[in-house]
């Protein structure tokens, strides 16, 4: 009988190596996606988050310094408002100060007007930085931080905002596009199919105020904000000043929602509410671009954060072992509906609904079945709200065809766009030709893929209970903003404001404060271009005036920190979703 050789169960050596490599790849993939207990979810939380104590109040000396800082910042916003009479984003027609002897003087002195606005901008940023010492807190000998109270911060924020509410638009002319697109909708035309020039005519008072780049561009905004714009147009007609004011009231409503939701989300994440409000709601980017600049992001972010707070209230206040019903279910559905409504202002906020779904699935056990059930429930809510707004507004679903309108602009703040522009410039300098468009066709899809992977990674971290949904949402929005084809300064608030409620480590706060300050002072207040000599004159004058202001207040404002270091956030399970 011929002998038989039993086959080697391990197979040939190359097959074993291939199997080992495959297993290793699967393991790395699971760890990267957060499906392995050794994944990066806790590491992200540890790097960015630590619990904070609310702390005790300021002493008498610090309270006096806080009052002076408040007035210092208010002086800055008053200077900005006065300078904006000449250096703001004034309308081409119906300029209310044109021809007036006193109020029209800044428009006849562009260098002086720009100096006033730039000086005010720098003073506000400096006041915000000084305020941060009392918001982040100073440690007493017993380790408990001293922070300003919520009412003190609210009064400071209100005083800084008030002058900007009556000032002309600054830093952007987008509000004039809102007026023109709202007029198109009010006439019964499709703002998603035709731009202001085609719908209203090139000589219409609203068209002439719209920047040239957007005159032939359909509306890139959701039907909710255009429906609201229609109601404003019904009240104001072609009165630009009244229309601008009511759009600013809408932006202020969004800011109020941010101020309401942000401290509640911060407490949910174990973060001091005043430090979150200081970094988020009092951020100069918000003051300059959402209040003074009148951008739709104010309402989008306000609704998104309010909806997130309501939804998490429903998920985390109920007994995890009990079925989700009654008031808890009501909070969840209401919050999800508000988030869906925010996406009808601008679509990116819909991402928050995904993280609510992952938090809900984690509560239901974190299984695939739980994910499907949570996704189905929230999808029903989202479809109902989106359908109701789209049909109820009479604008339909044309907004789905204009989502990429903003990518027509090439922004240096976008990482993939900056790479494309830099590579194209290098090619021109080397005599190889301008390959910017070709490079952008590569960098932008790659960046979008990376942002998508980061978002999936964050969602899985929430699903497995290792990352709080507020922090995961902020990280995902940060990746999307930085890797988006176009980035405007106010887009940074998409990530900064949610992260302000969760991320407390210096590795997040210090770069965020530095970048917010830098971006706040480098943009021109008229949303356009100045002659170089005017910018130089105004910049020199601004440096001189700000230097004199610092010298004059050297003994009255805490320019030098003579106290001990701010309290270090403590590692805590509060960084993770399951304990909130």
C-alpha positions in Angstrom: 0.0 0.0 0.0 1.6 3.3 -1.0 2.4 5.6 1.9 0.5 8.8 2.2 1.9 12.1 3.4 -0.5 14.1 5.6 -0.7 17.7 4.3 0.9 20.5 6.4 -2.1 22.3 7.9 -0.1 25.6 8.0 0.4 25.6 4.2 3.5 26.8 2.4 5.5 29.6 3.9 4.3 32.3 1.4 0.7 31.4 2.2 1.4 31.7 6.0 3.0 35.1 5.5 0.1 36.2 3.4 -2.3 35.0 6.0 -0.3 36.8 8.8 -0.3 40.0 6.8 -4.0 39.7 6.2 -4.7 39.1 9.8 -2.4 42.0 10.8 -4.2 44.3 8.3 -7.6 43.4 9.7 -6.3 44.0 13.2 -5.0 47.4 12.3 -8.2 48.3 10.5 -10.3 47.3 13.5 -8.0 49.4 15.8 -8.1 52.4 13.4 -11.9 52.3 13.2 -12.3 51.9 16.9 -13.7 48.3 16.8 -10.8 47.0 19.0 -10.5 47.9 22.6 -7.0 49.1 22.0 -8.2 51.7 19.4 -7.5 55.4 19.5 -10.8 56.6 21.1 -9.6 57.0 24.6 -6.3 58.4 23.4 -8.1 61.2 21.5 -10.1 61.9 24.7 -7.0 61.9 26.9 -5.1 64.2 24.6 -7.9 66.8 24.2 -10.2 66.4 27.2 -10.0 66.7 31.0 -12.7 67.4 33.5 -12.8 70.9 35.0 -14.3 72.3 38.2 -16.7 75.2 37.9 -14.6 76.8 40.7 -15.3 79.7 42.9 -15.8 83.4 42.1 -13.2 86.1 41.6 -11.8 88.2 44.4 -12.3 92.0 44.7 -9.1 92.8 42.7 -9.9 90.4 39.9 -13.5 91.7 39.7 -12.2 95.3 39.3 -9.8 94.1 36.5 -12.7 92.2 34.9 -14.7 95.4 34.8 -11.9 97.3 33.1 -11.4 94.5 30.6 -15.1 94.6 29.8 -14.9 98.4 29.1 -11.6 97.9 27.1 -13.4 95.4 24.8 -16.5 97.6 24.5 -14.3 100.5 23.5 -13.0 98.2 20.7 -16.4 97.3 19.4 -17.5 101.0 19.5 -14.5 102.0 17.4 -15.3 99.2 15.0 -18.9 100.4 14.7 -17.8 104.0 14.1 -15.1 103.0 11.6 -17.6 100.8 9.8 -19.5 103.9 8.7 -16.7 104.3 6.2 -14.7 101.1 6.2 -17.6 98.6 6.5 -19.3 96.6 3.8 -21.6 99.4 2.8 -24.3 98.9 0.1 -23.7 100.4 -3.3 -27.1 102.1 -3.2 -29.2 103.3 -0.2 -26.1 104.0 1.9 -27.8 105.8 4.9 -24.8 107.9 5.9 -23.9 109.1 2.4 -23.9 112.9 2.3 -24.4 113.3 6.0 -21.9 115.8 7.6 -20.9 113.9 10.7 -21.9 110.3 10.1 -20.7 110.5 6.5 -17.3 111.8 7.5 -15.6 108.3 7.9 -16.6 107.5 4.3 -14.7 110.5 3.1 -11.6 109.6 5.2 -10.9 105.9 4.2 -7.5 105.7 6.0 -9.0 107.1 9.3 -12.0 104.8 9.0 -9.9 101.8 8.4 -7.6 102.7 11.3 -10.6 103.0 13.6 -11.9 99.6 12.6 -8.6 97.9 12.7 -7.8 99.4 16.1 -11.1 98.3 17.5 -10.6 94.8 16.1 -7.2 94.5 17.9 -8.6 95.9 21.1 -11.4 93.4 21.1 -9.0 90.5 20.5 -6.7 91.8 23.3 -9.7 92.1 25.7 -10.8 88.6 24.8 -7.3 87.2 25.6 -7.3 89.1 28.9 -10.7 87.8 29.7 -9.5 84.2 29.1 -7.4 84.4 32.3 -10.6 84.7 34.3 -12.5 82.2 32.2 -10.0 79.4 32.2 -9.3 80.2 35.9 -6.6 80.7 38.4 -5.8 78.1 41.0 -6.2 78.8 44.7 -3.8 77.1 47.2 -6.4 74.3 47.7 -6.4 73.6 44.0 -9.9 75.0 43.3 -9.8 77.5 40.4 -11.2 81.0 40.6 -13.3 81.9 37.6 -15.7 84.7 36.6 -19.3 83.9 37.1 -21.8 83.1 34.3 -23.6 86.4 34.8 -20.3 88.3 34.6 -19.5 86.7 31.3 -23.0 87.2 30.0 -22.8 91.0 30.8 -19.4 91.2 29.1 -20.6 89.4 26.0 -23.7 91.6 25.8 -21.8 94.8 26.2 -19.4 93.8 23.4 -22.1 92.7 21.0 -24.4 95.8 21.4 -22.3 98.3 19.3 -22.0 95.7 16.5 -25.7 95.2 16.3 -26.2 98.8 15.0 -23.1 98.9 12.9 -23.0 98.4 9.1 -22.1 94.9 7.9 -18.4 94.2 8.2 -15.9 91.6 6.8 -18.3 90.3 4.2 -21.0 91.3 1.8 -22.9 88.0 1.9 -25.9 89.6 3.6 -26.6 91.4 0.3 -26.7 88.1 -1.5 -29.2 86.9 1.2 -31.4 89.9 0.4 -31.3 89.3 -3.4 -32.0 85.6 -3.1 -34.9 86.3 -0.7 -36.3 88.7 -3.2 -36.1 86.1 -6.0 -38.0 83.6 -3.8 -40.6 86.3 -2.8 -41.3 86.8 -6.5 -42.2 83.2 -6.9 -39.0 82.4 -8.9 -36.6 79.5 -8.2 -33.5 80.9 -6.3 -31.8 77.5 -6.9 -32.1 77.8 -10.6 -31.2 81.4 -11.3 -29.0 84.1 -9.8 -29.8 87.7 -8.9 -28.7 89.2 -12.2 -30.9 86.9 -14.2 -33.9 87.0 -11.9 -33.9 90.7 -10.9 -31.9 92.3 -13.6 -28.4 93.8 -13.4 -29.7 97.2 -12.6 -31.9 96.2 -9.7 -31.0 97.9 -6.4 -30.4 94.5 -4.7 -28.4 93.0 -7.6 -26.0 96.0 -7.7 -25.1 95.4 -4.1 -24.3 91.7 -4.6 -20.5 91.0 -5.2 -19.9 90.3 -8.9 -18.8 86.7 -8.3 -22.2 85.8 -6.9 -24.5 87.8 -9.2 -25.1 84.9 -11.6 -24.9 82.2 -8.9 -28.0 80.3 -7.6 -28.5 80.2 -3.8 -26.3 77.7 -2.0 -28.4 77.8 1.2 -31.2 75.7 2.6 -34.9 76.4 2.1 -35.4 77.3 5.8 -33.2 80.3 5.7 -34.6 81.4 2.3 -38.2 81.0 3.6 -37.2 83.2 6.5 -35.6 85.7 4.1 -38.9 85.7 2.2 -40.7 86.8 5.3 -38.1 89.6 5.8 -38.5 90.7 2.2 -42.3 90.8 2.7 -41.7 93.2 5.6 -38.9 95.4 4.1 -39.4 95.2 0.4 -36.3 96.7 -1.3 -35.2 98.7 1.8 -31.7 97.5 2.2 -31.0 98.9 5.6 -34.2 97.4 7.1 -33.5 94.1 5.5 -29.9 94.0 6.8 -31.1 94.8 10.3 -33.7 92.0 10.3 -31.1 89.5 9.0 -28.8 90.6 11.8 -31.7 89.9 14.3 -31.9 86.4 12.8 -28.1 86.0 13.4 -28.5 87.3 16.9 -31.2 84.6 17.5 -28.7 82.0 16.5 -26.1 83.5 18.8 -28.6 83.4 21.7 -29.2 79.7 21.0 -25.4 79.1 21.1 -25.2 80.9 24.4 -28.1 78.8 25.7 -26.8 75.4 24.5 -23.0 75.7 24.9 -22.8 75.8 28.7 -25.3 72.9 29.0 -23.2 70.8 26.7 -20.1 71.8 28.5 -21.5 70.6 31.9 -22.6 67.4 30.2 -18.9 66.9 29.2 -17.5 67.9 32.6 -16.2 71.3 31.3 -16.5 74.6 33.1 -19.4 76.5 31.4 -17.7 79.9 31.4 -14.5 78.6 29.8 -16.6 77.0 27.1 -18.6 80.2 26.5 -15.4 82.3 26.5 -13.7 80.2 23.8 -16.9 79.6 21.8 -19.5 82.4 22.2 -17.2 85.2 23.1 -14.7 84.2 20.4 -13.8 87.2 18.1 -14.6 85.1 15.1 -18.1 84.9 16.3 -18.4 88.6 17.1 -16.8 89.7 13.9 -18.3 87.3 11.4 -21.6 86.0 12.8 -22.7 89.3 14.5 -21.0 92.0 12.5 -20.7 89.9 9.3 -24.3 88.5 9.5 -23.7 84.9 8.4 -26.1 82.1 8.3 -23.7 80.0 10.4 -25.1 81.7 13.5 -28.6 80.2 13.0 -27.2 76.9 11.8 -24.8 76.4 14.8 -27.4 77.7 17.2 -30.0 75.2 16.1 -27.5 72.4 15.8 -26.2 72.8 19.4 -29.7 73.3 20.8 -30.9 70.2 19.1 -27.8 68.2 20.2 -28.4 69.3 23.8 -32.1 68.2 23.7 -31.3 64.9 22.0 -28.5 64.0 24.5 -30.9 65.0 27.3 -33.2 62.3 26.2 -30.5 59.7 25.7 -28.6 60.2 29.0 -31.2 61.3 31.5 -33.2 58.1 31.3 -32.2 54.8 33.0 -30.0 53.0 30.5 -31.7 49.7 31.4 -35.2 51.1 30.8 -36.8 51.4 27.4 -36.7 54.9 25.9 -40.1 56.3 26.2 -42.1 59.2 27.6 -40.3 62.5 28.2 -36.9 61.0 27.3 -38.2 59.9 23.9 -39.8 63.3 23.5 -36.5 65.1 24.1 -34.7 62.8 21.7 -37.2 63.3 18.9 -37.4 67.1 19.5 -33.6 67.4 19.5 -33.3 65.3 16.3 -35.9 67.5 14.6 -34.1 70.7 15.6 -30.8 69.3 14.2 -32.6 68.4 11.0 -34.1 71.9 10.8 -30.6 73.3 11.2 -29.5 71.4 8.1 -32.1 73.3 6.2 -30.1 76.5 6.9 -26.8 74.9 5.9 -26.4 71.2 5.3 -23.1 70.4 7.2 -25.0 70.5 10.6 -26.8 67.3 9.6 -23.7 65.5 10.7 -24.7 66.0 14.3 -27.6 63.7 13.8 -25.2 60.9 12.9 -23.5 61.3 16.3 -26.8 61.4 18.1 -27.6 58.1 16.3 -24.3 56.5 17.5 -24.9 57.6 21.1 -28.4 56.1 20.9 -27.1 52.9 19.4 -24.5 52.7 22.2 -27.3 53.1 24.8 -29.1 50.2 23.1 -26.1 47.9 23.3 -23.8 49.0 20.6 -24.7 46.1 18.2 -25.3 46.3 14.5 -29.0 45.8 15.2 -28.9 48.8 17.5 -27.2 50.9 14.9 -29.8 50.0 12.3 -32.7 50.7 14.7 -31.2 54.1 15.7 -30.5 55.0 12.1 -34.1 54.1 11.1 -35.6 56.1 13.9 -33.6 59.3 13.2 -33.9 58.9 9.4 -37.7 59.0 9.8 -37.3 62.2 11.8 -34.9 63.8 9.3 -36.9 62.9 6.2 -40.1 64.2 7.8 -38.4 67.6 8.7 -36.5 68.0 5.5 -39.6 67.1 3.5 -41.9 69.4 5.5 -39.5 72.4 5.1 -38.7 71.8 1.5 -42.4 71.4 0.5 -43.8 73.8 3.0 -41.5 76.6 2.0 -42.6 76.1 -1.7 -38.9 75.9 -2.7 -38.7 72.2 -3.2 -35.5 70.2 -3.3 -33.5 72.4 -5.6 -31.1 73.1 -2.8 -29.6 69.6 -3.4 -28.3 70.8 -6.8 -26.4 73.9 -5.4 -24.4 72.3 -2.5 -21.1 72.7 -4.4 -21.5 76.4 -5.2 -19.0 77.6 -2.6 -16.2 75.5 -4.2 -16.0 78.1 -7.0 -13.8 80.1 -4.6 -10.2 79.1 -4.0 -9.4 79.6 -0.4 -5.8 79.6 1.0 -7.2 78.4 4.4 -8.2 75.0 2.8 -5.4 72.5 3.1 -6.1 70.7 -0.2 -6.7 74.0 -2.0 -3.5 75.5 -0.5 -1.5 72.4 -1.7 -3.0 72.8 -5.2 -2.2 76.5 -5.3 1.3 76.1 -4.0 2.1 73.3 -6.4 0.7 75.3 -9.3 2.8 78.4 -8.3 5.9 76.2 -8.0 5.2 74.8 -11.5 4.9 78.4 -12.9 8.2 79.5 -11.2 10.0 76.4 -12.5 8.7 76.9 -16.1 6.6 73.8 -16.0 3.3 75.5 -16.5 0.3 76.1 -14.3 -1.1 72.7 -13.2 -3.2 74.1 -10.3 -6.5 72.7 -11.7 -5.0 69.2 -12.2 -3.5 69.1 -8.8 -6.8 70.3 -7.2 -8.6 67.5 -9.0 -6.3 65.1 -7.0 -5.9 66.8 -3.6 -9.6 67.7 -3.1 -10.9 64.1 -3.5 -8.1 62.7 -1.3 -8.9 65.3 1.4 -12.6 64.4 1.2 -11.8 60.7 1.7 -9.6 61.5 4.7 -12.3 63.6 6.2 -14.8 60.8 5.7 -12.5 58.3 7.3 -12.0 60.6 10.3 -15.8 61.0 10.6 -16.4 57.2 10.5 -13.7 56.7 13.1 -15.3 59.2 15.4 -18.7 57.7 15.0 -17.4 54.3 15.8 -15.7 55.7 18.9 -19.0 57.0 20.1 -20.7 53.7 19.3 -18.2 51.8 21.4 -18.6 54.3 24.3 -15.0 55.6 24.3 -15.7 59.1 23.1 -18.3 61.7 24.0 -20.6 62.6 21.0 -20.0 66.3 21.5 -16.2 65.9 21.3 -16.5 63.4 18.4 -18.7 65.8 16.5 -16.2 68.6 17.0 -13.3 66.6 15.8 -15.2 65.4 12.7 -16.3 69.0 11.9 -12.7 70.1 12.4 -11.4 67.6 9.9 -14.2 68.5 7.4 -13.5 72.2 7.7 -9.7 71.9 7.3 -10.0 69.5 4.4 -13.0 71.2 2.7 -12.3 72.5 -0.8 -13.0 76.1 0.5 -12.7 77.5 4.0 -13.9 80.9 5.1 -12.9 82.3 8.5 -16.3 81.7 10.0 -16.3 78.1 9.0 -13.8 77.5 11.7 -16.6 78.0 14.2 -18.2 74.8 13.0 -15.5 73.0 14.9 -14.4 75.5 17.5 -17.8 76.0 19.2 -18.6 72.2 19.7 -15.0 71.5 20.8 -15.1 74.4 23.3 -17.7 72.4 25.2 -15.5 69.3 25.4 -11.8 69.9 24.7 -9.9 71.5 27.6 -6.2 70.6 27.1 -3.7 73.3 26.2 -2.9 71.3 23.0 -6.3 72.4 21.7 -6.9 75.7 23.5 -3.6 77.4 22.8 -3.6 76.8 19.0 -7.3 77.6 18.8 -6.8 80.9 20.7 -3.8 81.8 18.6 -5.4 81.0 15.2 -8.7 82.7 16.2 -6.8 85.9 17.1 -4.7 85.9 14.0 -7.6 85.3 11.6 -9.6 87.9 13.4 -7.1 90.7 12.8 -5.9 90.0 9.2 -9.2 90.5 7.3 -10.3 93.8 5.9 -13.6 95.0 7.4 -15.2 95.9 4.1 -15.2 92.3 2.8 -13.2 93.5 -0.2 -9.9 95.1 -1.2 -8.2 98.4 -0.3 -5.4 100.2 -2.0 -2.1 99.1 -0.6 -1.0 102.5 0.7 -4.3 102.8 2.7 -3.7 99.5 4.3 -0.1 100.4 5.2 -1.1 103.8 6.6 -3.9 102.2 8.7 -1.7 99.4 9.9 1.0 101.8 11.1 -1.5 104.0 12.8 -3.2 100.9 14.4 0.2 99.7 15.9 0.8 103.2 17.3 -2.7 103.6 18.8 -2.8 100.1 20.3 0.7 100.5 21.7 -0.4 103.8 23.4 -3.5 102.1 24.7 -1.4 99.3 26.2 1.0 101.8 27.7 -1.8 103.9 29.2 -3.4 100.9 30.8 -0.2 99.1 31.9 -1.1 99.6 35.6 -4.8 99.1 35.3 -5.2 95.9 33.1 -3.5 92.6 33.9 -1.1 92.6 30.9 1.4 90.5 32.9 0.1 87.5 34.7 1.6 87.6 38.2 -0.6 84.8 39.6 0.0 81.1 39.5 -0.7 78.9 36.5 -4.2 78.0 35.3 -5.6 74.8 36.7 -4.7 71.7 34.8 -7.8 69.7 33.7 -8.0 66.3 35.4 -8.2 63.0 33.6 -11.7 61.7 34.1 -14.1 59.1 32.7 -16.3 62.1 31.9 -14.4 62.3 28.6 -16.3 59.3 27.4 -19.9 58.9 26.3 -21.0 56.3 28.7 -20.6 58.4 31.8 -22.3 61.6 30.7 
